[in-house]
Amino acid sequence: MKPQSPKILSASQQNRRAFTLIELMIVIVIILILLGLLIPAIGSVRQAALRAQVRTEISNLEAAITAFKADFGIDPPSGIILYESGSATWDQRNKGLIRQMWPQFDFGKDKDINGDGDVVDVITLNAGECLVFFLGGVFEKAPDGSAFRVYGFSKNPAQPFLNPGHTSEDTGNDIDGDGTNGTYTSSLTATNSSRRGPYFEFNNGRFVDSDNDFSPEYLDAFPSQQLPYLYFSSYNGRGYRLGEVTGSPLNYVYYQGDPASAPTTSSQAFKPKSYQIISPGADYQFGTGGNFDSNKNFPAGRTVEADNITNFVNGSLK
């Protein structure tokens, strides 16, 4: 049998076996169109997942506040001044708040609340800082300045702010009393049986000190978030305190009413018997706060609030 010689394709047959330039361009255009449709959809799904994560986290913060109240009798305050020195003179309001939570509190004892090795600080906690302090407990900043740590509260009813120790430089104070000014590591941890809390499982990488006062606040789960959660207490129905809101990014807590109008003295606040927790959402902006109605859109100038996430709306505000 004679071997068959290879078939030689004609020029037209060779062209039919390969894509033409026009066909390649059509394929590329179709792919780009599909990507243009898919990318926004993927981004929308991702944003929805992040909103759901933040909403779940707010629910967990609510559960932590409930646990705190079970132990101490009141919701955490959202503004308080703490004095480390036992010789400090406490004003009646702040002293009264501490007495409600710790009736046997010994005001005459020195306490290192922020774990910096001294007992001279006056610690003014605002709305976001109170959320961390009362759910996390006494705190310290990591030696490299990268993160805060929280340690709950001592079960000693007279000295709940006893700091369990930390890993840091003695910085000339010889905190651990070993005769040197080196570093040391405490054997106690936040889960030590002699402590209450932390009541919430904070992610240390999301602590922030937005006002540079060495007191931690907590960011939500949105990537590159810049502003921390805000927390405002109604003090068991006695009313939200305007002074605590004024020092925050908001002008008002949220009230029930037409968003185009400012709240009045007769406006009914959301969560009037408990508290409000507010996240700035994906745009990293709180807006002004004030009246909100789920059936009415925010007016010009308040549109940034549409993606705020709170504990009184399921999901974002709009």
ABEGO torsion letter per residue (X at the ends): XBBBBBBBBBAAAAAAABBBAAAAAAAAAAAAAAAAAAAAAAAAAAAAAAAAAAAAAAAAAAAAAAAAAAAAGBBBBABBBBBABAABBBBAAAAAAAAAABAABBAABBBBAAGAGBAABBBBBBAAAAAAAAAAEBBBBBAAGABBBBAEBBABAABAABBAEBBBBAGGAGAAGAGBABBBBBABBAABAABBOBABBBBAAABBBAAGAGBBBBBBABBGBABBBBBBBAGGGAEBBAAAAAABABABBBBBEBAABBBBAABBBBGAABBBBBBAEAAGBAEAEEBBBAABBBBBGAAAAAABBBAABBEBAX
